[in-house]
Amino acid sequence: MPSLWTPEQTAFRDEVRHFLRENLSAGTRQKVRNGLALSRQDHEDWHDALAAKGWYAGFWPKEYGGQGWDAAQTFIFNDEYAYHGAPWVLPYGVNYVGPVIFTYGNAAQKARFLPDIVANKVRFCQGYSEPNAGSDLASLRTRAVKDGDHYIVNGSKLWTSHAHFADWIFCLVRTDTDARPQAGISFLLIDMKTPGIEVQPITTIEGHHHVNAVFFSDVKVPVENLVGEENMGWTYAKFLLGHERMISAETGKTRRHLERAEVLAAERGWRDDPGHRTQMARFNIDLKALEWLTLRLVQTVDQGAPGAEASMLKIRGTELQQRIGEYAFDVLGIEGGAFDIAEPENDETPLSGIARDMLLQKATTIWGGSNEIQRGIVAKHELGLR
């Protein structure tokens, strides 16, 4: 049977694996594999290692500091690091705002932000969702009023991941209240040290602090921090969300979690149980189908930004993650409850990570645009429904 990969792609995969063996610390790998909390330093150390290799933004064009990876190389890298237990590359600068800046930003913005993003010297968070604008993002109400050479921003953002780590936030703000909802939105870059910004932590269901509420009270933002044109932010937001959904399939991570579930079942004497074997066969078939869908998209994505196919990946990938996580938790039985949700940073019990993964995965079908919204996108663009 012929290989799916060219010799060059196979060599690149080998290079990625070698890099992971040499640069990913055993302690961090075990934290990821056991579902335990990662510190800010864990993320920084891994990001620094990637930046030193030139792989922190490998898919960026070379002119902006990347390696110019094509979609296949990007897939190989993402698949391998997730499978082998490397920390999630926080995507807000590299995968989200960076491509928006080098696609729609002006020369000054590119010179100011892109080199620092590539070198892991600046950290962004994403200001999209609001208390009453989640899946219906176009109904956002955070307002930016132009006052001379500044915008005055008032409002709030919710579920802002890693805002407590961030130096900057890229924000969707309403700059025209008379236009139809999508037409009155702009894309602003806001320094998190600006007076009037307050970050309040939110502890999620598994007991970790990932997300935050962010409040803006008369925050002055220089007009020069507007990306692209005023009131064109919805176009840039859709471009960004396409890239966000492209990385949501997480086939490497899903494969790792499936293998973990198999080990757990074997340890409890389930290896030859007919029900278990049937369930594992279904998971493996679904994972293989997801991988093929991903590879099919990899073949075409270099020709333009992903469309409804990215929504398909988001739906299938996140729902498979949830099902495998729930099954692993079911395998644990009563053992699954033996973790301290009140003190997650001090809970080093490996089994607790399985419970936490299962709980956190409840959010995967919501973030990045809920799966209900994604099904609407697929119906509209692929089936011609309205």
SULLIN-V477128 format. One record per run of one state. SS is the DSSP state (H for helix, E for strand, C for the rest). FROM is the first residue (numbers start at 1). TO is the last residue. Records with the same first field share a line. If there is no record, write none. Layout:
SS: FROM-TO / FROM-TO
//
This chain:
C: 1-6 / 24-25 / 34-39 / 54-61 / 65-70 / 84-90 / 105-106 / 119-123 / 128-129 / 131-132 / 134-136 / 140-142 / 148-149 / 158-162 / 166-167 / 175-180 / 192-196 / 204-208 / 227-232 / 247-250 / 268-273 / 302-307 / 338-340 / 347-349 / 364-370 / 383-386
H: 7-23 / 26-33 / 40-53 / 62-64 / 71-83 / 91-104 / 107-118 / 137-139 / 163-165 / 181-184 / 223-225 / 233-246 / 251-267 / 274-301 / 308-337 / 341-346 / 350-363 / 371-382
E: 124-127 / 130-130 / 133-133 / 143-147 / 150-157 / 168-174 / 185-191 / 197-203 / 209-222 / 226-226
//
